[in-house]
Amino acid sequence: MKALSQEYVDQLNALAEEVQESEALQQYLEEEEEEQYMQLKEMFEPRIYQIYETVANAHPLQLIALEKMLLEPKFEGLFLPKTLGFTVLRGEINENYKYTRPQDHFKEVLLAICNSANFELLRKRIGQSIQMGFALSSDIWVTNLINSIENKRVRYFLQGQKLDRYRLLDERKAGYIRYQRQFRNDNYMSAEFPETYADLKTLYSQLKRFMLYRVRGKYDNSSIIPHLRSFVENEAFKNHREYLEVAFIYASFFDLEEEDHQHLAKHFNEVRQNMPEFQEQFLDYLLELHFNNEVPIEPAADKRMSAVMDHRIKDDLSPYYDLVDKIHDKGYMNEEVQEAVKQFYVRYEGLSVINECVRQTIYGYFDRFVSNLEVTDYPELFEISKLYPVYMAIFANQQFNQQLKELSLRYVRKLLKHYTDKRGKDYQDIKKFVSTTFQDFGFLKKKEVVEMFKTRRKRKKKA
């Protein structure tokens, strides 16, 4: 956890003074009516959130320190319900939708709320967060937390937040996804950078998640760069898979100044030459990100990585990035590029990871093109599909063909929802295209085409 910068400490302290001196707080203390506390909330929580957003965007490693400061009684519990939600979502979960590690900060914030003089009002805004946090935690951890509460009334309240339905994986998953949507416009992710190899094993997964979150949100990452520099030069981390994955994200998605770029390239290529099975693990992770819908490998990411790579090193990665550079520079529609892809592809086994990375690079272009077509742009699908047979012939890969099929059918279904006049020119053009081309590609059988364009009778309503 990084300490909170003095400027933010000063801003929060000044805000806390305003809270304590406000007329709304004095009225609330005298009358203890919910209306007065809600007035206090409306006056100050937006201002706290403004500071929170500034820190989250520019200095995300200081977020935990900021949240700890908000636990102080002088803030009267303001913003703690929102903070509790952030702590629930910040924890890393496994495939069973359970936390991979106990969430001590979630516990810390929850206990602060339970011990607050304003608990009776705060409890009305934290039920769902507690339910989700308890569902994702182990039963033993939750039981110990509840038993640590001395106040019986508070303890009974917490016990009531343990929902039996969340014992089922499907319910937990659905509940988590629903809960997550409430915070989709918030920036709350933070992480801790490891300093020892033991820390690396424990912290790298959350660090990796944090970095991808920052990339996805297109946030300012300049404050993180010094920590990443320290990370990549740490000798204790080098030659480990965890190091490779963090360095991969750093190289592929972070825009660097020349000095930082040279620093990364030096250490990256050193590990590339010395780490056993570096190439295999690198390509495995590259392929994993190609299938990551949230942070896919796009041309800009490939170009950044290629710039870090020393192409003079004699391994499979140098020719791979030579090819990828050519694809991105000259375009996948270029015949010279198509020939280069073919020549590279035949050098490796069809199902090799490196060939799968090539296929996904090409598929990425088709995906971005078709996925961004408006319904009025359907003639462009007719044109781009002329390239399908070229790459289908080069790759001779059923999975690649299936991806193109699903991509195209998604767009065609979108068209058929829009163009409903079966006698109209647009509908007839689409029908003609699908009927001939999709059968030629092997995407659909004749019977499936007929079914797609079949006129369905409306059922008569019973009298």
N, C-alpha and C positions, 0 to 999 in steps of 0.2 A: 504494500500500500504506500503510495506517495503522499507526503504531507500536503495539505491544502495551501496554496499560495497565499501570501499575506494579504494581497488585494482582495481576494474572495473572503478571507476571514474578516477583514475590516467591513466589507459590505454586509456580511451576515450579522456581525455584531451590531452594526448600525440599525439593521432591520429589526433585530431582537429588541433593541432599545425602543424603537417605535411601537413594537407590539406591546411592550410593558407599559408604555406611557399613553397608549391609545384609550380613547373614551369607550370604545366598544368593549375592551377588556375589563375596564372598571365596571361597566354596566353588567357584564356577564358575571363578574365576581360578586356583585351585590345581589343580583336577581337569580343567577344560575339558570337562566332560560336558554334553551337551545337556539332560539332566534338570534340572541346576542353572539353566541359562538359562531354561528353560521355567517354572521356579518363580519366577524374577525377573520374567518376563513376566506371570504370573498375579497377582503381588503388586502390580505398579505400573501396568501398562497400563490397567486399569479406572479408576484414579485420574487418569491422564493424560487418558483419554477424558472423564471427568467435567468436567475443566477445559475441554477442547476443546468439549464440548457447550454449556457456559455461554457461552463466547466466541461460538460459532457462532449461538446463539439471540439474544444481546443485542448483540454487536458483531462482526458478520460481516466487516466491512472489516478487522479485525485478524487474521483467520485466517492469512494468508500469513506475517505476522510471527511468529505462534505456531509455525507449522510450521518456519520457519527456525531458531527457537530450539531446537526438538527435534533439529536436525541436530548440535548440539554433542555432542562425545564423552562428556561426563559423563552423558548419558542412555542410553549403551550401545546405541544403535540401537532402543530401545523405541519402539513405536508407529509406526516408520517404514514398515513394510509397509502398514499402514492408510493412512498419509499418502500413500504412493505411489499407492494406489488412488484417493484423492480427487483427486490431481493429474491422473490419467488422465481422470476423468469431468468435471472442471471445465473442460477445454478445449472450445471451441466447434467443432463439426464441420459440414461442408457436406453437400450432398445425396449426395456420393460417399463419405460417411463417412470424411473426411479432415479433419484440423485446419485451420482457416482461418488460423491463425498458429502458428509454432513454439512449443512448450510448454517454455519455459526452466525453469519451476519443477519440472516433471516431471524434466527433465534434472538439475537441482540435487539433488533428493531421491535420484534413482537413483545419482548419483555419490557421494553421501554414504554410501549403503548399500554401494556397491562398494568404498569406501575404509575402511569400518568394520572394526575388529578382529574383529567378530562376523559378518563377511560369510558365512562357511560355514553359519551357522545361519539368518541372515536370508534367504539365497537360496532356502530351502525354502518361503518364504511369499510370494515376489514373482513367481514365474514367470508366472502368468496376467496380472498387472498389466503386466509388461514386454511380453508378447506383444501385449496390446491397445494399449498405448501406442505400440509400434513399428508396429503395423498401421495406426494412425490418422495416423502421421507419414510424411513423405516419405522415400524410400529414401536420398537424399543426406544428410538430417539424421541419420538413424539410423546411417549409415555413418560420418559424422564423429564422432558421439558414441562409437561403439565404438572407433574408431581413437585416440581421445583417452585410452583406458585403457592404462596401461603394463603392468599385470599380465596376462600371457598367459592364465593360467587364468581370470581374470575375463572377459577379452575373448572367449574361446571360449564361456564360459557365455552371454554376451549374444548372440553370433552364433547360438547354438542357439535363441534365443527369437524369431527372425525366421521366422515360419511361412508357407510357400508358399500354404497354403489361403486366407490372409487377403488375398492379391492379388486375389481375386474379390470384387466388391462385395457380392453376396448373403451370402457367408460373413462378410465384415467386419460387415455389418449385423446378422446373426444373432448373431455373437459379441459385439458391443457390447451388444445388448439383453439377452443372457444375463448378461453381466458387470455391467451396470447393476443388475439385480435384486438382486445381493448387497448393494448399498448403499442399497436403497430406504428403509431406516429411519434412514439417517444424514443429518445436516445438514452439508454441506461446501461449499456454494457461496459464493463471494466475488466481488468485482468492484473495479474501480478507476474512480473518477469522473474524467471528463475536465476539463481546465482551459483548453485551447485548442481552436480549431476543428480543428486537425490531430489532436488527441487524440480529439475527438468522432467523427471519421470512423473512427478505428481502434478505439475502445473502446465505441461505443454499442451494438453488437449484443450483446456480452457483458453490458453493463450492463442492457439490456432483458431478457435471459434471466435474469439474477440477480434482477431485480425481480419477474418473473413467478414465479420459483421461490419467492421469499419470500411472495408472495401465495398461491400454491398450498399452501404449508406452514402458512399462518396463523401466521407467526412475529411476534414483537415487532419492529416496524420503527422504533421511536422514535429509535434511534441513527443511522438513515439520513436522517431528515427534514432536519437541517441541511445535508447535502450536496445534497439535492434542492432546497432553497431556493436554494442558491448556483447550482445548475444552471439553474433556471428564470429567474433574474434575469441570467444571463450574456448580454450583448448579442451576443457573437460567435456564440452558438448559435441565436439567434432567427431565425425565417423559414427554417429548414431542416427537412427531413422527419425527421431523427434527433431533433431537439428535440421535434417534435410527438408522436412515438410515446412517448418517455420521459415527457413531460408528460401524455399521455393515460393511461398506466398509473398515474402518480402521482395524477391527479385521480379516476380510476375506482375504484381499489382500496385506497387508503390512507385510514384514518380520521384526520382532522386536527383539531387544536385551532383555535379561531376565528381566531387571528392567522395561523396557517399557511394556513388556508383563504382568508382575504382576500388574503394575499400571492400565492398561486397564482392566484386569480381575476383579480387585477390584471394579472399578466404574461400569463396565458393569453388573456384577451380582447383584450389589446393585440396579441398575435401574430395572433389570430384576425382582426382587422381589417386588419392590415398585410401579412400573409404572402400572396404570390400563390398561388392554388389551394389555400388552406388548407382550404376546405370539401370539395373533392374528395378531398384526401389524408386528411382526418379521417375521412370516410365510408368510404374504402377500408380504413383501419386498423380502424375499428369493425367492418366486415363480416368482416375477417380474424379478429378476436377472437371474433366470433359463431360462427365455425367451428372455434375452438380448443377441443378437448375437455378440455384440461387446465385452462385458465383461461377459462371461458366468460363472456360478458356476462350477468349475472343482474340482477334488479331493483335490488338494492342498488348495483351498479356504475353503472347508469343514473341512479339518484337522486343519487349523489355527483357524477357529471358534470353533471347538470342543475343542481345547486346551484352549480357553478363557472361555468356558462354565464350570460352576461348575456342574458336573454330579450328585452331591449329592442333588441338589435342586429338590423337588418333583413337577415337572410339565411335560408337554408333550415334551418339548425340550430335556430333559435329555435322555429319551429312544430313541427319534429320532436320536440324535447324537451318541448314543450307536450303533444303527443300521447302520448309515452311516459310522461309523468307521469300522464296521465289513465288509461292502460292499467294502470299499476302501482297507482294509488290506488283506482280503482273496479272493476278486474278485467276480464279479457278476456271474461267471460261476460255482462257488462252490455250491454244493448241500446244504450244511449247511446254506450258505447265502440265497439261494433261499427259504429255509424253514423259516428262520428268517424274511425275507421280507413278506412272506405269513402270519406268525403269527402276525406281527406288523400291517399289512394292514387290517386284519379283525377286529381289535379293533376300527377302525374308519369308518365313512361313506365313501363310495367309492368316492364321489365327494368332500370330505373335502379337505381343502388346504394342510393339512399335508400329506395326501395320494398323492395329486398331486405332492408335492415336492419329495416324494419317487419315483413316476413314472418318473419324470424328471431326477432324479439322475441316474436311470437305463438307461433311454433313452440316456442320455449323453454318456454313455459307447458305446452303439451301434452307435451313431452319430460319435463319434471320430474315431471309428474303421472303419466304412464303408467310411466315408468322406476322410480318408487318404489312401484308397486302390488305387494302380495304376491299370491300365487296365489289366496288366499281372497277377494281384493277384486275378482274379475273382473266382478261386476255394475257396478262403477264405470266400467269401460271401456265398458260398454254405454251408460251415461249420458253420459260425456264425448264419446263419438263422435257424439252428436247435434249437437255444435257443429262437427264437421268440415265439413259441407256449407255452413255459414254462411261460414266463412273461405275455403273452396275457391271459393265463388261470388265473394267479394270480390276475391280475388287472381287467380283464373283462371290459375294458374301450375303447370305440370307438375312442376317441381322440388319445390315445396311439397307437392303431392299425393303425390309419391314419398316424401318424408320421413315424412309421416303413415303411409303404407303400411308402410314399413320399421319404423317405431316400433311400430305395432300388431301386425305379424307377429312381431316379436321376442317380444312379450309373449304372443301366442297360442301360439307354439311352446313357451314356458315352461309355459303352462297344460297343453298336451297331454302334456308330459313328466310332469306331476304327476297329472293326471286320466286314468288309463289304463283305467278301467272304462268300456267303450263303451256299456254299458247304464245307467250311472249318470246321475242327474239333472244333475250338474255338466257332464259331458261332452256330454250332449245339448243343454243350454242354450248351451254354447259353440259347438257345431256349428251349431245353428239361427241363432245370431247371425252367425257368420262367413258361412254359406251365403247369407243374405239381404243383410246390410248391406255386406259387402265387395264383393259383386257390384254393389250399387247405387252404391257409391263408385267403382267401376272399379278397385279394388285387385286383384281376382282374377277370372278368367274361370271359368265353370261347370266346365270340365274341370279347372282348377287346384284348385278347392274339392273336387271329387271325389277328386283325387289326395291332397290333404292329409288327408282323413279315411278314406282307403282302408285296409282291413284287409290287412296284408301276411302272406302265408303264411310260416310258418317252414320252412326247408328241412329235409328229412329227412336225418338223419345216415346216411352210408353204413355198411353192416354191415362 
